[in-house]
Amino acid sequence: MKSTILRAGAIYAAANVISAGVPFFLLPVLTRALSPADYGLVINFFLLVTLSTSLAGLSVHGAVAVNWFQRNEMDFPRFVGTALALAAASTLTCGLILLGGALVLRLPLDLASRFWFLAAVNAGATVIIGVRAALWQSQGEALRAASLQVVAAVLNVGFSLVCVFVLSLGGEGRIYGSVAAAVLCASAATWLLFAKGDARWEAAGGDIRKLLRFGIPLIPHALASALLFTADRFSVSSLLGREAVGIYGTAAQLGMAMNILGDALVKAGSPWMFGQMTARNARARLRVVGATYALIPVWMLIAVTLWLALQATGSWVLGARYAAAIDLSLWFLMGGAVSAIYFNIAGLFFFTSKTEWLSLATLGTAAVAVVLAPLLARQFGLTGGALAFLIVQICALLTAWLLSVWIQPMPWHRPVLAVRVLRASWKE
């Protein structure tokens, strides 16, 4: 067990460093090619992409990953085909809604209306890519899933650099490059699913209902989650302007290092966690609790270590115009550590399919974010917005944990025993 998880974890970590780390890797290039105001345009677009994930795609990749474990009880290729059709339909719907609202909401983000529709396309294409990757992940094909991530990342970087430097499109070039790469990879992922027999061009009412049952309760959760991660940036953008959000967004991108590592662990460990929960015995639950507790100090130590490394190298990496982002990054790194712990708790909601309770947790915390972020940003500027981000992540973790205690009782009150049981099983 240990070698399998470690191998998968290493593969996913490497893929995440390349794929989810694309904005991070592009920072040294873009911060020298773009002014803070231009980079603020890029940040604002990806804020909109994050918000679009609440509807575009309807989280069908998650439903495919979970239902693979019941594949023998259903027509699974038909289910995957239905999921892809639903993802495309919801993406178009989201794009039209955003396009219709662009005239009303354009000023706070300072984005042309075409970028609002493209944000939905980018988000929906990412979900479709995620269907292929999630299915490979559930099947234990870590290398294939990681390879898809890497290819998408390479195309993202390549197209973005061509648009920014060769076509001289500036900040808009980064946006066009990302959208083009996402659409191309989504098309390839769809072809692979049908070519390998994992999907079939057929839809069924039962499959649609099952997908909607999984995805619709996650809409408020996804929207609230987006607000958790973007309310501070929206506040900075509207209160302090595009140049300020360029500096602030750079600090947030530095903090993404924690998200990259956290996502890698979730991808590597979720099959193990679901397997433990399926066992439905006391020792299995203790292992899950032990893993959650054991990771808390690890994540905090990693966050502080990364910040110290940025203090030593950040000015050289970013350039003088973005030096202020280095100190701000501590708040985002610590917030990312808290989010990594939150992901472990959120897995309990997905296992029970009681995703509506996860939505309730994130909606409540999002309400705090919407109030707190502009208040602290107005009072303390960029530092206030970053502090609001950290506070909101802590609130999200505590709220999700309290609700999880009710919907999925776990031995949280036995931390020492849980870690001891985990260590014993790790040695087996």
N, C-alpha and C positions, 0 to 999 in steps of 0.2 A: 504493500500500500504506500509506504513512505517513498520508495523510489519512483513510483508512478506519479504521485502528486508533485514531487520535486522536479521530475522531468517536465511534466505539463506546465508547472509554474515557471520554470526557466524558459520554456518555449513562448508562453504567453507574455512573460515579462519582456523578452526580446522583441516580440511583435508589437507590444504596447509602446515600448520605447521608440519604435520606428513610426507606428501609425498614430496612436493618440498623441505622440510627442511631436507631430508635424508642426503645430504652431510654436512649440518650444524651440525646435530646431531652426525654424525660419526666423526667429527673433533677431539673431545677430545680423542677418541679411536685411530684413525689412526695417529694422530700427536705423539702419544706415542709409537705406534707399528712400524711406518715407519719413515725412515730418510727423510729429505727434498728432497733428490734426488729420493727416492722411491715414495714419494708423488707427485713429479713432473711428474713421469710416469703416474700416475692417472689423473692429471690435463691435461696433453697432450692428453690423450685418450678422455676425455670429451670435450676438445676443438674440436676434430675431430667429435665427436657426434653432437656438435652444428652446425658445418659446414654441416654435412650430412642432417640436417633438411631442407635444401634448396631444396633437390630433393626427399629424401626418404619419401614416404607417400603423397607427393604432396598436403599437407594441406587439405586432404579430410574431416577431422573432422570438419573444419570450414565450408565447403560446406554443410555438413549434418546438422549442427546446424542452418544455415541460411535458408536452403530449407525446414526444418520442418514446418516453418510458412506458406509455400505454399503447404503443403502435400495434401490438398484436390484437388489440380489442377494437380496432377501427381501420378504416380505409385511409391509411396515412398519406400516401401520395396525393389523393384527392384533397385531403385536409391542407397540405402544403400549397397546392395550386389555388385553393380558395383563399388561403392566407395572402398569397401574392396579389390576387385580384383585389382583395379588400385593402391591402396596403396602397395599391395604385389609386383606387377610388378615394380613399381618405386623404391622400396627398393632394389630389386635384381639388377636393373640397376645401382643404386647408388653404391652398394657394389662392383660390377664388375669394375666400373669406378675407384673407390678408390683403389681397389686391383691392377688394371693396373698401376695406377700412384704412387703406394707406393715406387717402386724402385727409382723413380725420386725425390720424396718429403720426403723420410724417414729421411734423416739426420737432417733437422731442428727440427723435432719433436722427433727424437730418439725413434720411435715405430716400432716394428716388423710388417711385412706385414699383418699377420693374424688379428691384431688389427684394421687395416684399414677397412677390410670387416665387422668385428664385430661392428664397430662404426655405419655403415649404418644399420645393423640389429637392433641395439639398438634404433636408431632414428625412423626407420619405425615401429617397434613394439609399440613404444610410441604413434605414430599417430593412430594406430589401437585401442589401449586402449582408446585414445581420442575420437574416433567415438562413442563408447558406452557411455562414460562420457558426451560428448557434447550433445548427443541426450537426455539423462536424464536431462541435464541442461536446454535445450530448453523446455522440457516437465514440468519443474518446480519440478522435482524429485531431489532436492538438496541432500537429505540424501543418496539416492542410488548412485549418482555420487560421493559424498564424500567417501562413503564406498569403492568404487572401488579404489579410490586413496589411501586410507589407507591400503587396502590389498596389493596393489602393493608396497607401501612403506615398509610394514612389511617384505614382501618377499625379497625386495632389501636389507634391513638391515641384515636379517637372512642369506641369501645366501652369502653376502659379508663377514660377520663375520666368517662363516664356512670356506670359502675359504682362508681368511687371517690367521686365528688362528688355525683351526683344520687341514686344508690341508697345512698350512705353505707356501702359495703361494705369500705372500708379496703384493706388489702393484698390481701385475697381478691378485691376488685373488679378489681384489675390482672390477676390470674390469669384470672378469668372473661372479661374483655374480650379478652385475648389468644387464648384458646381459641375464643371465639365468632367472632372475626375470621378465624382460621385455617380453621375449618370452613366458613364461608361462602365464602371465597375458593377453597378446594379444590373445593367444589361447582361454583363458576363456572368454574374451570379445566377441570374434567372435562367440563362441558357444551361449552365452547369446543373442546376436542379432538375430540369426537364431531361437533359441528355443522359443523366445518370439514373433516371427513374425515380428520383426522390420526390418528384412533383408530377401532376397530371392535369391537363387542361379540362378540368371538370369542377363544378361547384355544387354544393349540396346545402339545403336549408339548415340541416342540423349542424354542419360545420360552421356556417356563418353565425348561427346562434351561439355556438361554443366560443368562437373567436370574439364575438361581441361581448359575451359574458366575461371573458378575460380582459379585453381591451378597454371597453367603455368605463368600467370602474377605475381604470388607470388614467383616464383623461384628466380628471381633477388632480390625481397624484402627480402625473407628469407635468401639468401646468404649474402646480404648486412647487414641485421640485425645481422647475425652471426658474420660478420666482425666487426660490431660496438661493440659487446661484447667481441670479442676475439683478435682483432688486437693488443691490448696492451700485451696480454698474449703470443701471437706468437712472438712478438718483444722481450719480456723479455726472452722467452725460447731460441730464436736463438742468442741473444746478450749476455745474462748473464748466460745461462746454466740451467740444470735441477734443481739443488739445489735452485737457485734463484727463479725459477718459482714455486717451492714448497712453499716457503714463500709467494710469491706474490699471488699464487692461494688460499692460506689459507685466506689471507685478502679479496680476492674476494668472497670466500665462506661466510665469515662473513657478507659481504655486501648483500648477498642473502636474508637476513631477509626482506629487503625492497621489493624485488621481490615477496616474499611469500605473503606479505600483499597486494601488488598491484594486483597480480593475483587473490587473493580472492575477492577483490572488483570488478574487471572486471567480474568475473564469476557471482557474485551476482547481479551486476547492469546492465549487458548487456541486459537481457530481458526487464528491465525497460526502458533502453535507446532506444532499437529498437522499443518498444511500443510507446514511446514519439515521435520518428521520424516518425513512421507510421501515427500518428495522423495528421501530416502536418498542424499544426496551430501555431500561434505566441507564445502562452503561453507555449506550449510543447517545442518549441525550446529554449525559455528562461530558462526553467527548466534544460535542458541539459547544457547550457552555465553556468548557476548558479552553478550546481554541479561541473563542471570542475574548475571554479574559486575558489569555496569554499574549494576544496581539496588541493590547492597549499600550503597554509601555514601549513595545517595539515601534509602533507607528509614531509615537511622540519623539522617541530618540532619533528616528530617521528624519523627521521634520526639522528638528534643531540642527542636525548634522548638515542637512542640505542648505539651510540658511547660512550657516557658518562658511560653507563652501562658496556660496554666492557672495558673501561679504568679501571673500578673498579674490574672486575672479569676475564678479558681476560687471564692474566698470569696463573691463577689457572686452567682455562678451557683448554688452549692449551699446557701448559708446556713451559719450558725455551727456548727450541730450536726454537720456533715459536713466541717468544714475539714481534719481529719486525713487525709482521703482524697486531698487534693491532692498531698502529698509522696509518698505511696505510688504514685500513678499513674505515676511515672517508670519503675518496674520493669515495669509492664504495657505501657507504650508501647514500651519497648525489646524486651520479649518479643513484642509484636505485630509489630515490625520484623523480628525473626528469623523469625516465622511466615510473613510475606509472602515471604521468601526461600525458606522451606521449601515453600510452595505451588508455586513454579516447579519445584523438584526433583520433587515428587510427581506433576506432570504427566507425567513420563517413565514412571512406573509405569502410569498410566492408558492411555497411548498403546500400550504393549506388552501391555496386559491382564494383566500379571503382578502383580495387586493383592495376591496372597498375600505377596509380598516387602515391600510397603508395610505390611501387617499385622504382619509380623515386626519391622520397624523400630519401629513405634509401640508394639507390645507390650513390646519391650525397654525403651523409654524410659518407658513407663507404669509399669513395675516400679520404675524409679528414682524416679518421681514419688510413688508410693504410700509408699515408704520415706522419701524426703527431705522431703516436705511436712510430715508431722506432726512429724518430728524438728526442723526449723528453726522451725516454728510454736510448738512447745513451748518451744524455747530462746530465740527472739527475738520472739515474739508476731506482730503483724501484719506487721512488716517481714520477719521470717523466712519467712512464707508467701509474700510477694511475691518475695523473693529466690529461693525454691524454684521459683516459676513461671518466672522468667527462665532459671535454670539448666536446667530441664527442656526449655524451648523450644530452647535451644542444643544439648542432647543429641539432641533429635529431628531437628534439621537435620543434624547431623554423621552420625548413624546412617543417615538416608535417603540422604544423599549417598554414603556409602561403599558402600551396597548398590546404588545406581543405577549406580555405576562398573562393577559386575559385570554387572548385567542389561542395561544399555543403554550400551555404551562411548561416551564422548563426549570431545572434546578439551579436557578440563578443564586440562591441563597447558600450554595455549597461550592464556593469558588476554589477552595483548597483541594477538596476531594475531586472536583472536576478536572483541575490541572493534573492531579496525580493520575487519574484514570487515563487522561490524554497521553501523558508521558509513557505510561505502561503500554498502551496500544501502539504508540509510535515505535517502540522497541521491538514489537512483534514482527 
